[in-house]
Amino acid sequence: MTRLTAASVSYRAGRASVLRDVDLEIESGGLVAVVGPNGAGKTTLLRILGGDLAPTSGAVAINDVDISGLHEQELALLRALLAQNGVAEIPFPVATVVALGRTPHRRTEGNSSARDAEVVRRTMAEVGIDHLDRRAYATLSGGERALASLARVLAQESQVILLDEPTGSLDVAIEERTMRLLRERASGDVMVVCVLHDLNLAARYADRVILVGEGAIVTDGPPSQVLTPAALSAVYRHPMRVVPHPFRDGLLVLVD
């Protein structure tokens, strides 16, 4: 089992307090959604959990090892991070961009160029972009770029997968397919933590929801316990309703 922990994590940007005394423990085998309004601290929290940003105070550990002391390759073998900005606009073919996710494995025992190629091929097929393998990344649409960046992160085969708005620029059908794939990946020793703006995606696919507001964790637990009208209305500062979904198990979040 893989365990990700944050102990008393805070972050300040100048005089602004972005995160305050966050304590968090996440175990593998499930999909965790981090939700909350704009500016709540979700992206900052994800970046700190992934070692992309150092906290002002506190510590983050994977399997009880403080990630601040890990070499870049060691960290990359443990966690993969999808940022909002993704990969820069470069003229490489999509398959080459996805293959960047295999970089941490290049010198690991038991790996090979054949295995790298197989992982890239399989991951592109799972994400649904195998037909784009020779297209230049710079010529892709926004949604296609998002999928290529997601494939790169999944090809990294890390135990901790951290994704910032992985469905933000996808159409409805591809959004659903992507969330089903992420739910499948979150099993065994693998955890998937997603920042999501769509509360209904969180309600449908997440095993656990972390609601963040004003730099702190407001509530944390199963969707049915976190996605309540009182909690959501207070954090989003707008009237919200939560009702049973009309044609499948689960909840439906509505804006009043």
N, C-alpha and C positions, 0 to 999 in steps of 0.2 A: 504494500500500500504506500502511496506517495502522500506526503503531508506538506502543505504550505501554510506558514504561520507569519503573522505580523504582530509584533509586540510593542504597544505604546507608540505607534507610528504617527508622527506629526510632520507637517510640511508647511513652511512659510515662504511666500514670495514677496520679498520686501517686508512691508508692514502687514500684509494680508495673510491671514491664517487660512490656508487652503484645506488642510486636513488636521484633525485634532484627536490625539490619543486613540487611534484606531487599534483595537485588538481583534484579531481574526484568525480562525483556523479552518482550513479547507482540506478535506481528504478526497483522494481520487475515487473514481467510480461514478461520478455524477456531473451534470451540467449545472453550473452556477451562473445566474444572471445578476449583474449589478445594474440597478436602475435608479433613477432620480432625475431631477430637473437639470437644465443647463447650469453649469457653474457650481454644481453640488460637490465636485471633487472626484468624480468617477474615473476620469482619464488619469488624473494624478495618482489615484490609488492603484490603478492597473499598472502604470509605469513603475511605480515603486515596488509593487509585487514582482515585477519582472526584472528589477535591477537596472532599468533604463534611467531611473532618476533616484538619487540618494535622498533618503528622508532627512529632514532637519534634526529629528530625534527618533529614537526607536530602532528596531531591527526587523529584517525579514529573513526567514530561513526556509530552506527546502530540506525535508527530512533531517531537521535539527542542525543543518549546516548553514551558518550565516552567509548569505549570497554575496555580501560585500567583500568577502575574502576570496571569492572564486575567480580563477582565470577566465577570460572571455570565452574560451572554448569549453571549459568545464561548465560554465553557466548555460551556454547554448545547447549543450547536450541534455540539460535538465529542463530547460524551459524555452518556449518559442513565443514570440511577442509580435502581434499584428497591430501596428500603430494606425492612426487615422489617415496619415499622409501616405502610407504604403511605400512602394519602391519609386525612386525618382524616374522621370521620363527619360528612358534610355532606349537605344535602337536595337537591343538584343531580341532574339526570338523568345517567345513565351516559354518554350521548353528550357531555355538557358536561364531565364529568370526563376522558374520553379526549381531548377537544379541548384540555385544558390542556397536553398534550404538544406542541401546535403553537405555544405562546407564543413560544419563541425565534425562530421563523420569521416572526412577524407583520410585521416591518419589513425583512426581507431581500429583496434584489432578485430579481425573478422569482416571488416567492410571491404568492398571492392567497387570498381567502376561499373561492373555488371549489376551489382545490387543497387547502386545509386540510380542507374538508368531504369531499373525495374520499379523502384519506389516513385520516381518522377512520373513514369508512364501510368502506374496504377493510381497515383494521387490525382493526376490531371483527369483521368477517366472518372474517378469518384466525384470530383468537383464539377465535371461536365464541360471541360475545356480541351479535351484531347484533340478536337478538330482544329484548335488554334495553335498547335504546337510550333508551327513555322512562321506564324504571324509575328511581326515586330510589335513588341509591347507598346511602343509609342503610338501605334495606329489603332489600339483597342478603344472601345467605348469605356465610359466610367464603370459600368457594371462588370464588363469583361476584365478590366484591370483589377477590380476588387476580387474577382474570383481567382485571377492569376496570383495575386498577392496571398490570398488564403491558401491556395495550393502550395505555394512556397513555404508557408509556415507549417502546414500539415506534413509536408515532405521532410521536415526537420525531425520528425518522430521523437519529439520531446515528451516527457512525462507530464509537464505542466504547459498547457496551451492557453495563452492569454490573448483575447481578441477584443479590439476596440471597435464597436459598431460594425461587425462583419457583414451585416445585411443592409447597411445604410443606403446603398445605391442599386439594390437589386429589385427586379420586378417580383410580383407576388409569388408566381410559381417557383422561380429560382430561390427566392427567400425561404419558402417552405422546404424545398429540397435540401438547401444548405443547412437549415436548422436540424433536419432529420439526420444528416450526415454528422453534424457536430454531436448530436445526442448519441449516435452510435460510437463515435470516437471516445466519448466520456465513459469508459468502462475499464475494469481491471485496475492497472496501476496508472491510468491516464485520467487527468482532470481537465475540464474545459471551463474557463471563466470568461464570460462575455459581458461587455458593457452593451446594453440594449436600450434604445429609446422606445421601442414598441412594447408596451406593457402586455399586450395580448400574446406576443411571441414568448415573452417570459412566462406568462401564465400557462401556455400550452406545452412548452418544451423544457423548462427549467425544473430540476429537482429541488433547487434551493434558490431563493431570491434574497439579495442583500439590497435594502432600500437605503440610499444615501441622501442626506440633506444637510446643507450648510457645513460640509466638511466632516460630518460624523455619521456613523451608522445609526440609523433611526430604528430599524428593526431587521431581523434576519431569521429566515426559516423557510418552511415549505410555502409555495405560492398561496395556498388557502389561508395561511396565517399572516402573510405579509401584505398581500394585495387586498386590502380591506378599504372600504370607502373612507373611514376615518383617517387611516394612515396616509392614503394617497391624497386625499383632499387637503390635509394639513401640509404635507411636504411640497405638493405642486401648487398650493395656494389657489386651488380652483375646485369647484364641486365635482366629485367623481362618483360613479356608481359601479358596483361590481355585482353581476348577476350570473346565475348558472348559464353555461353556454347552451343555446337552444337545440343543437343537434350533435353534440359530442360531450364526453366527460370533460369537466374543467370549468374555468371561469371566463367571463367576458367582461372586460373593463370598458366602461362608457364614460364619455365626458358630458357633464350636464350642460 
